Amino acid sequence: MVRVLGVDPGLTCCGVGVVDGVPGRPCTLTAYTVIQSDPDDDLAHRLLALDGQLVGLIEQYRPQSVAVERVFSQHNVRTVMGTAQAGAVAILAAARAGLPVALYTPSEVKAAVTGSGTADKAQVTAMVTRLLRLDAPPKPADAADALALAICHVWRGGTRDKVAAAVAQARQRGVR
């Protein structure tokens, strides 16, 4: 069983979801939330507040790894910059805690949870609700996206992490 903290980075609204699971089996919801900041506040303070809240969530839920959405090119440079900065804060918070970080593109996450890399937000939210056996969809969509990232990592990254750990152990024993 692995616990993964998923982060859908955003400077104004950053989704965070925590699930427990093993590859090939349904995951279990542990928690989800959205970290918000005021766009009128100073950028440095917004990033610092995001870092503090992510560190607190990592300490509270003690995940074994963190999955962050990879920033992809958008037309709005300002949005991309805020998303990239928030993603970097999440990566740094995880690294500071000694946790491995995996990055997934939106289409990888969509494909993992819906079967289609072109699924829309409503389809992702519906599948997250179904996969986690929730009574109601997680809201807002940033929270559902963060949970989808965590599920994607359990299903896709969990196996990769186990193989990497086995290879590392073999190398320590001198096996090649």
N, C-alpha and C positions, 0 to 999 in steps of 0.2 A: 504494500500500500504506500502510495506516495501522496504528499500534500503539495499542491502547486498554487502559487499566488499569481494570478493573471492580471496584467495591467494594460488597459486601453488608454494610452497616454493622451492627455489634453491639458492645456494650461488653465483653461477656465473650468473644465469638467473632466476629471480623470477617473475612469471606472476602475474598480478593483474587485476581483472575485477570487475566492479561495475554494478549491474542491479537493476531495480525497478520491483516489482511484487507482486502478491498475489497467494496463493496456488491454483492450478487448472487452472490458466490462463497464457497466454503467458507473458513472462517478456519483459522488455524494456531495451535496452542497454543504459547505462549512459556513461561509459568510459572503456577503457582498456589500459594497458601499460605493459612493461617489464622493471624491474629494473636489471641492469647488473653491475657486478663488475669484476675487473681484477684478475684472479687467482694468479698472481704474487704479488699482494698487501698483506700487513699484514692482517691477519685474523681479528684482533680487529677492524681495520679501515674499512674493508669490512662490518662487522656486524653493526658497527656504522653508516655507510653510508646507509645501508639497513633500519635500524631503522629510520633514519632521513627522508628518502623518504616515508616510510610507514606512519609515523606520518603526513607528509605533505599531503598525499593522503587522510588520514582519516579526516584531517581538511578541505580539499577542498571539498570532496564529502559527508561528514557527514552521513555515513551509520548508520543504527540502529543495525546491527550486522555484525560479521566477520566470514567467513567460511574458514577454513584452511585444506589443505590435510593432513591427518594423515600419518606419516612416516611409511612405511612398510619395512620389511626386504628385503634387496637386497644382492647380492653377494659382491658388492664393498663397503667395510666398509667406505672408505673415502667419497664416494658419499652419503652414508646414514648419516654420521656425518654432512656434509655440509647442507644437506636437513633438518636434525633435528635442526641444529643451526638456519637456516633461518626461519623454522617454529616457533621456540621458540621466535625469534625476532618479528614475526608477532603477536603471541599470546600476548606477552608483550606490544606491541604498542597498541593493541586493549584494553587490560586490563587497561593500563594507561589512555585511553580515556573513561573508564567506559563502554565499549561495551561488550555484551555477545559474546563468541567465541564458535563455533561448529567445531568439527573435523569430517571429513569424509574420509573413505578409498577410494582408487581409484576405487574399484569395486562398492561401493555405488554410487559414482558420475556417473560412466559409466551407471549403471542400471537406475539411475534417468533420464538421458538425452537421452539414446539410447534404453532402455528396456533390455539391456544385460550387465551384469557385466563383461563380457569378451571382450567388444568392443575394437577395436584398436584406436590409436590416430586419424587416418583419419576419422573414424566413429564418434568419439566425436566431432571433428572439424566440420564435415558436419552437425551434428545435432544442434550444437550451432549456426551455420550460419543460419540454417533453423528456429530454435526456436526463434531467435532474429530478424528474417527477415532482415538479412544483405545482402548487394549486393555482398560482397566478404568475404571469410573466414578470421577470425582474425589470424594474424601472429605475432610472431611465435606460435608454438603449446602450449607454456607455457601460452600465453595469452588466447587461446581458453580453456585450462584446467582451468584457473582461473575463466573464465566466466561460465564454466560448474559447478564448485564448488558453485558459487553464485546462479545459477539457482537451483541446487540441494537443497541448503539451503532454498530458497524461497518456493519450493514445499514441501520439507520434514520437514525442521526445522521451517518454519513459523508457521505451525500448532502446533508444539511442544512448541514454544515460547509463543503462545497465551494461550495454556492450562496452562503452568507454571505461566504466568502472572495472569490468572484468579484464580488459586489456591492461589497465594501469596496475591491477593486482598481479597479473602475469609478469609484467615487466619488473615489478619489485622482487618477484621470486626468481628472476633471471630467465624466464621462459619467453621465447620470441615467436 
